[in-house]
């Protein structure tokens, strides 16, 4: 995937994860969250399930969104004073 595809995937996945986890991070924050989520989700899906991130398709968006949700959950669990919603 090219850099533009990573940014688009990151924006979509980060936005969806922010909606699901009820907390917005702004445009740039959502893009970064989505890209990190794509890396985490891609690693987990290829390692555990044998499903790689291949491009900008529905499977990749779902995997990246799940990865971004995991990143948000871990960040919230490690941040003191922030209530888990």
Steps between C-alpha positions, in 0.01 A plus 500: 500500500616851426519784748171651382322168550644476854378852579150429362484166682623670818241776472211257448610254769588771752169677446301178540695401812443847649127466440486151649713589803321836545794739490620712212866581445474749214592444137874448549447295816252273324741448209788410732274281713374321189850441361622363835180295519566365151849393605373336821197342331705389200761338722239321710286388207793370297660330799190350660260457208722503192307795352737770369424866430509506121366838399222748549203264523227415751706228669791738556268769637346254748841368608641854540192612695527206739869576543422866573239396757763282668744795502237729657406239762863441599572874514196559720593212729853636545396863550433572869198707586313436177180303544448210262176556312 
